[in-house]
Amino acid sequence: MSLTELLAVLAFIRRHVPTISLTSFAALGVATLYLITAVPTFTAKALLIVNSKATSADAAAVSTIVESQIGIIKSESIASAVIEKLGLAQDPEFATGQGSGMISISRLLGWSKPATEASAARYALEPFERKLSAKRVGPTYLVEITFDSREPDRAAQIVNAVAEKYITHQMNSGVLQDEKWVKDRLNELSTQALAAQKALEDYSQNRNKPVDSAVTIDKLAAAAESSKNAYDNFRYVLRKTEATQQQSPPVFEASLVTAASPPLRATSPKPRSVLGIAIVGGLLLGIAIALLRDLLNRGIRTSGQELPLGAPDERIERLAPDAVRPDHQSEAKAKPVRFTGPG
C-alpha cells in the first residue's frame, strides 16, 4: 500500500469515526443483552469402552462395531428407560412440547385428550434425543457420551444414567432371548411325559384281555418312553446352553471408563466469543455504512456539478468583473461579456 492510499484510508476513518463507533457500541449492546438474557447450557461427558474383549479385526469391522453400539446408545429404548427412571417427563426442560398454545386451546375445547404418562414421555423424548450425543474417540473402541442441560448436576446425572442403561442392556443381551418360551416348552414336555406314564400305569392296573392288553401296553410304554426322552433331551440341551454361556467369556463387553461429573462452566453462551463477534461485526457494519455514505455523497456532488455540453466553439460565458467604468456599469450588469479563445 502506497503512502497516498494509506493517507486516504486514515482520512476515511477520521471522517467516519462517529458512524463506526456508533455501530460498534450498538453491536456490543446487543451482545451484552443476549448474554444477560440467554439461558446457560452445561455439557456433561462420560467415556465408555464398548468392545474391550473382542478379538482383533480390520479397521472397517471395528468401525462397524463401534458405530452400531453408538446407535444403541442413542436409541429410543435407552432414552425411554432413562426418562422413566429419572422422571424427566415432568421436568419443565423436557416437557416444553406439552404446554404449547395450540395444544392447550385444543384441550380446553375438547378437541384433544388430556396428556397421559405415555404421551408426556413421548413429548420428553424429542428434546432428550436432541440434547444427547455420542461419538467415537479416534480409531478406538472408546465412545464419548455428552448431554446438554440447563443444570450441571442434571446433565451429569442423565449421562451416567444413559451409560448405566446401555451397559445393563449389553449384559442382558447374553441371556436367552425368550425365557418365557423355554419355560413353557419345558412345562409342556414335562406334562406330556407325566400324562403318558400315568396312562401306562392306569391301563396296567385295569387291563382285561391279555392279548389286547399286551399290545396296548407296548404302545403306551413306547409313548411314555418317547415323551420322557423328549423331556430329558430338552433339559439336557438347555443345561448345556446355560453352562456354555456362563463358562465362555463374552465376545462383547461394555464398561464405563470415566463417569460424568457436573461441569464447572457453561458451554454456551461463551462471553468471549460473543463479544468478539459483536466487536468485529460492529466494525464491519460501520465501515460498510461509511462506504455507502461516501458513495451516495459522491454521486450527489457529481450530478450537481455537471455542465451542459454542446456550446459552440466551447465558449464559456461569464460575467464581467465589477470594476468597470461608471458609464458602462449598468450595461455591464445587464449584458454579459463574452470571451473567446484565440482562433
C-alpha positions as CSV (number, residue, x, y, z in Angstrom):
1,M,0.0,0.0,0.0
2,S,1.4,3.4,-1.0
3,L,1.6,6.4,1.2
4,T,-1.2,8.1,-0.7
5,E,-3.5,5.2,-0.2
6,L,-2.7,4.9,3.5
7,L,-3.4,8.6,4.0
8,A,-6.7,8.2,2.1
9,V,-7.7,5.3,4.4
10,L,-6.8,7.3,7.5
11,A,-8.8,10.2,6.2
12,F,-11.7,8.0,5.6
13,I,-11.6,6.6,9.1
14,R,-11.2,10.1,10.6
15,R,-14.3,11.3,8.7
16,H,-16.5,8.4,9.8
17,V,-15.3,7.7,13.3
18,P,-18.8,8.6,14.8
19,T,-20.6,6.2,12.4
20,I,-18.1,3.3,13.1
21,S,-18.1,3.9,16.8
22,L,-21.9,4.1,17.0
23,T,-22.4,0.7,15.2
24,S,-19.7,-0.9,17.3
25,F,-21.3,0.2,20.5
26,A,-24.8,-0.9,19.3
27,A,-23.4,-4.4,18.5
28,L,-21.8,-4.6,21.9
29,G,-25.1,-3.6,23.5
30,V,-27.0,-6.3,21.7
31,A,-24.4,-8.9,22.6
32,T,-24.5,-7.8,26.2
33,L,-28.2,-8.1,26.3
34,Y,-28.0,-11.5,24.8
35,L,-25.5,-12.7,27.4
36,I,-27.8,-11.4,30.2
37,T,-31.0,-13.0,28.9
38,A,-29.6,-16.2,27.4
39,V,-30.1,-19.4,29.4
40,P,-26.7,-21.1,30.0
41,T,-26.2,-24.7,28.8
42,F,-23.9,-27.1,30.6
43,T,-22.5,-30.2,28.9
44,A,-21.6,-33.3,30.9
45,K,-19.3,-36.0,29.4
46,A,-18.7,-39.7,30.1
47,L,-16.4,-42.2,28.5
48,L,-17.3,-45.8,27.6
49,I,-15.3,-48.7,26.1
50,V,-17.7,-50.7,24.0
51,N,-15.5,-53.7,23.0
52,S,-12.8,-54.4,25.5
53,K,-12.6,-58.2,24.9
54,A,-13.2,-58.5,21.2
55,T,-10.6,-60.2,19.0
56,S,-8.6,-58.1,16.6
57,A,-10.3,-57.3,13.3
58,D,-9.7,-55.0,10.4
59,A,-10.5,-51.3,10.7
60,A,-13.7,-51.5,8.7
61,A,-15.1,-54.2,11.1
62,V,-14.1,-52.2,14.2
63,S,-15.7,-49.1,12.8
64,T,-18.9,-51.0,12.1
65,I,-19.0,-52.5,15.6
66,V,-18.4,-49.1,17.3
67,E,-20.9,-47.3,15.1
68,S,-23.6,-49.9,15.8
69,Q,-23.0,-49.5,19.6
70,I,-23.3,-45.8,19.2
71,G,-26.7,-46.3,17.5
72,I,-27.8,-48.4,20.5
73,I,-26.7,-45.7,23.0
74,K,-28.8,-43.1,21.1
75,S,-31.7,-45.5,20.6
76,E,-35.2,-44.7,21.6
77,S,-35.3,-47.7,24.0
78,I,-32.3,-46.4,26.1
79,A,-33.8,-42.8,26.0
80,S,-37.2,-44.0,27.2
81,A,-35.7,-46.1,30.0
82,V,-33.7,-43.1,31.3
83,I,-36.7,-40.7,31.0
84,E,-38.8,-43.2,33.0
85,K,-36.1,-43.8,35.6
86,L,-35.4,-40.1,36.3
87,G,-38.9,-38.8,35.8
88,L,-37.9,-36.4,33.0
89,A,-41.4,-36.3,31.6
90,Q,-42.4,-34.0,34.4
91,D,-39.2,-31.9,34.1
92,P,-40.0,-28.4,32.5
93,E,-36.9,-28.6,30.5
94,F,-38.2,-31.7,28.7
95,A,-41.9,-31.0,28.8
96,T,-41.9,-28.0,26.6
97,G,-44.0,-29.6,23.9
98,Q,-46.9,-30.2,26.3
99,G,-47.5,-26.5,27.1
100,S,-47.8,-25.0,23.6
101,G,-50.7,-22.6,23.0
102,M,-52.5,-24.7,20.3
103,I,-52.4,-27.9,22.3
104,S,-53.8,-26.0,25.4
105,I,-56.6,-24.5,23.4
106,S,-57.4,-27.8,21.8
107,R,-57.7,-29.4,25.3
108,L,-59.9,-26.6,26.6
109,L,-62.3,-27.0,23.6
110,G,-62.3,-30.8,24.0
111,W,-60.6,-31.5,20.6
112,S,-57.7,-33.4,22.2
113,K,-57.4,-35.7,25.1
114,P,-55.5,-34.7,28.3
115,A,-51.8,-35.7,28.5
116,T,-51.2,-39.1,29.9
117,E,-47.9,-40.5,31.3
118,A,-47.3,-42.2,28.0
119,S,-47.8,-39.0,25.9
120,A,-45.8,-37.0,28.4
121,A,-42.9,-39.4,27.9
122,R,-43.2,-39.1,24.1
123,Y,-43.1,-35.3,24.4
124,A,-39.9,-35.6,26.5
125,L,-38.3,-38.0,24.1
126,E,-37.7,-35.4,21.3
127,P,-35.7,-32.8,23.4
128,F,-33.9,-35.7,25.1
129,E,-32.6,-37.1,21.8
130,R,-31.7,-33.7,20.6
131,K,-29.6,-33.0,23.7
132,L,-27.9,-36.4,23.8
133,S,-24.8,-37.0,21.7
134,A,-22.4,-40.0,21.3
135,K,-19.3,-40.1,19.1
136,R,-16.3,-42.3,18.6
137,V,-12.9,-41.2,20.1
138,G,-10.4,-41.6,17.2
139,P,-9.8,-45.1,15.8
140,T,-10.5,-46.8,19.1
141,Y,-13.3,-48.7,21.0
142,L,-13.9,-45.6,23.1
143,V,-17.2,-43.7,22.9
144,E,-17.8,-40.3,24.4
145,I,-21.4,-39.6,25.6
146,T,-22.4,-36.0,26.2
147,F,-25.7,-34.4,27.3
148,D,-26.7,-30.7,27.4
149,S,-28.8,-29.3,30.2
150,R,-29.6,-26.1,32.0
151,E,-28.4,-27.6,35.3
152,P,-24.9,-29.1,35.6
153,D,-26.0,-31.7,38.1
154,R,-28.8,-32.8,35.9
155,A,-26.6,-33.1,32.9
156,A,-24.1,-35.4,34.8
157,Q,-27.0,-37.5,36.2
158,I,-28.5,-38.1,32.8
159,V,-25.2,-39.0,31.2
160,N,-24.4,-41.6,33.9
161,A,-28.0,-43.0,33.6
162,V,-27.6,-43.4,29.9
163,A,-24.3,-45.2,30.3
164,E,-25.8,-47.5,33.1
165,K,-28.8,-48.4,30.9
166,Y,-26.6,-49.2,28.0
167,I,-24.2,-51.4,30.0
168,T,-27.2,-53.2,31.5
169,H,-28.6,-53.7,28.0
170,Q,-25.4,-55.3,26.9
171,M,-25.2,-57.6,29.9
172,N,-28.7,-58.8,29.4
173,S,-28.1,-59.5,25.7
174,G,-26.2,-62.7,26.5
175,V,-29.2,-64.3,28.3
176,L,-31.7,-66.4,26.4
177,Q,-33.8,-64.0,24.4
178,D,-37.2,-65.8,25.1
179,E,-37.1,-67.2,28.6
180,K,-40.9,-67.5,28.7
181,W,-41.0,-69.8,25.7
182,V,-38.3,-72.0,27.2
183,K,-40.2,-72.4,30.5
184,D,-43.5,-73.0,28.7
185,R,-41.9,-75.7,26.4
186,L,-40.2,-77.4,29.4
187,N,-43.6,-77.5,31.3
188,E,-45.3,-78.8,28.2
189,L,-42.9,-81.7,27.7
190,S,-43.0,-82.5,31.5
191,T,-46.8,-82.6,31.4
192,Q,-46.8,-84.9,28.3
193,A,-44.3,-87.3,29.9
194,L,-46.2,-87.5,33.2
195,A,-49.5,-88.0,31.3
196,A,-48.1,-90.8,29.2
197,Q,-46.6,-92.5,32.3
198,K,-49.9,-92.2,34.2
199,A,-51.8,-93.6,31.3
200,L,-49.5,-96.6,31.2
201,E,-49.9,-97.2,34.9
202,D,-53.7,-96.9,34.9
203,Y,-54.0,-99.3,32.0
204,S,-51.7,-101.8,33.6
205,Q,-53.9,-101.9,36.7
206,N,-57.2,-102.1,34.8
207,R,-56.4,-104.5,31.9
208,N,-58.9,-107.3,31.0
209,K,-57.8,-109.2,27.9
210,P,-54.3,-110.5,27.9
211,V,-53.7,-110.3,24.1
212,D,-55.1,-106.8,23.6
213,S,-53.5,-105.7,26.9
214,A,-50.0,-106.7,25.8
215,V,-50.3,-104.7,22.5
216,T,-51.8,-101.7,24.2
217,I,-49.3,-101.7,27.0
218,D,-46.5,-101.8,24.4
219,K,-47.9,-98.7,22.7
220,L,-48.4,-96.9,25.9
221,A,-44.9,-97.8,27.1
222,A,-43.4,-96.5,23.8
223,A,-45.4,-93.3,24.1
224,A,-44.3,-92.8,27.7
225,E,-40.7,-93.5,26.8
226,S,-40.8,-91.1,23.9
227,S,-42.3,-88.3,26.0
228,K,-39.7,-88.9,28.7
229,N,-36.8,-88.9,26.2
230,A,-38.1,-85.6,24.7
231,Y,-38.3,-84.0,28.1
232,D,-34.8,-85.3,29.1
233,N,-33.2,-84.2,25.8
234,F,-34.7,-80.7,26.1
235,R,-33.4,-80.3,29.7
236,Y,-30.0,-81.6,28.6
237,V,-29.7,-79.1,25.8
238,L,-31.0,-76.3,28.0
239,R,-28.5,-77.0,30.7
240,K,-25.6,-77.3,28.2
241,T,-26.5,-74.0,26.7
242,E,-26.7,-72.3,30.1
243,A,-23.3,-73.8,31.1
244,T,-21.7,-72.7,27.8
245,Q,-22.9,-69.1,28.3
246,Q,-21.7,-69.0,31.9
247,Q,-18.3,-70.5,31.2
248,S,-17.3,-68.9,28.0
249,P,-16.1,-65.3,28.1
250,P,-18.4,-62.7,26.4
251,V,-17.4,-61.8,22.9
252,F,-18.7,-58.3,23.5
253,E,-18.4,-56.2,26.7
254,A,-19.1,-52.6,27.6
255,S,-17.7,-50.8,30.6
256,L,-17.6,-47.3,32.0
257,V,-14.1,-45.7,31.8
258,T,-14.9,-42.2,33.2
259,A,-18.2,-41.3,34.8
260,A,-19.7,-37.9,34.2
261,S,-19.3,-35.1,36.8
262,P,-21.1,-31.8,37.0
263,P,-19.4,-29.3,34.6
264,L,-17.9,-26.2,36.3
265,R,-18.5,-23.8,33.4
266,A,-21.3,-23.4,30.9
267,T,-20.6,-24.4,27.3
268,S,-22.8,-21.8,25.9
269,P,-23.1,-18.9,25.5
270,K,-19.4,-18.1,25.6
271,P,-18.9,-14.4,26.6
272,R,-15.5,-14.0,24.9
273,S,-16.7,-15.4,21.6
274,V,-20.0,-13.5,21.7
275,L,-18.3,-10.2,22.5
276,G,-15.5,-10.7,20.0
277,I,-18.0,-11.5,17.2
278,A,-20.0,-8.4,18.2
279,I,-17.0,-6.1,18.0
280,V,-15.8,-7.4,14.6
281,G,-19.4,-7.3,13.3
282,G,-20.0,-3.8,14.5
283,L,-16.7,-2.5,13.0
284,L,-17.5,-4.2,9.6
285,L,-21.0,-2.8,9.6
286,G,-19.8,0.7,10.5
287,I,-17.3,0.6,7.7
288,A,-19.9,-0.6,5.2
289,I,-22.3,2.2,6.2
290,A,-19.5,4.7,5.9
291,L,-18.6,3.5,2.4
292,L,-22.2,3.6,1.4
293,R,-22.5,7.2,2.6
294,D,-19.4,8.2,0.7
295,L,-20.7,6.7,-2.5
296,L,-24.0,8.5,-2.1
297,N,-22.4,11.8,-1.3
298,R,-20.1,11.5,-4.3
299,G,-23.0,10.7,-6.6
300,I,-24.9,13.7,-5.4
301,R,-21.9,16.0,-5.8
302,T,-21.1,14.8,-9.3
303,S,-24.7,15.3,-10.5
304,G,-24.8,18.8,-9.0
305,Q,-21.6,19.9,-10.8
306,E,-22.4,18.7,-14.2
307,L,-22.1,21.3,-17.0
308,P,-24.2,21.5,-20.2
309,L,-22.5,20.2,-23.3
310,G,-22.9,21.3,-26.9
311,A,-21.9,25.0,-26.6
312,P,-20.5,26.3,-30.0
313,D,-16.7,26.6,-30.2
314,E,-16.6,25.6,-26.5
315,R,-17.2,29.2,-25.5
316,I,-17.6,29.9,-21.8
317,E,-19.9,32.7,-20.7
318,R,-19.0,34.6,-17.5
319,L,-19.9,37.9,-16.0
320,A,-17.6,40.8,-16.3
321,P,-15.9,42.0,-13.1
322,D,-17.5,44.7,-11.0
323,A,-14.6,47.1,-11.6
324,V,-15.9,48.6,-14.9
325,R,-16.4,52.2,-15.9
326,P,-19.4,54.0,-14.3
327,D,-20.9,54.9,-17.7
328,H,-20.9,51.2,-18.7
329,Q,-21.8,49.8,-15.3
330,S,-25.5,49.4,-16.0
331,E,-24.8,47.9,-19.4
332,A,-22.2,45.6,-18.0
333,K,-24.6,44.4,-15.3
334,A,-27.4,43.9,-17.8
335,K,-25.4,42.1,-20.6
336,P,-22.7,39.5,-20.1
337,V,-19.4,39.9,-21.7
338,R,-18.2,37.0,-24.0
339,F,-14.6,36.0,-24.0
340,T,-13.4,33.7,-26.7
341,G,-10.1,32.0,-27.1
342,P,-7.8,32.8,-30.0
343,G,-8.8,31.3,-33.4
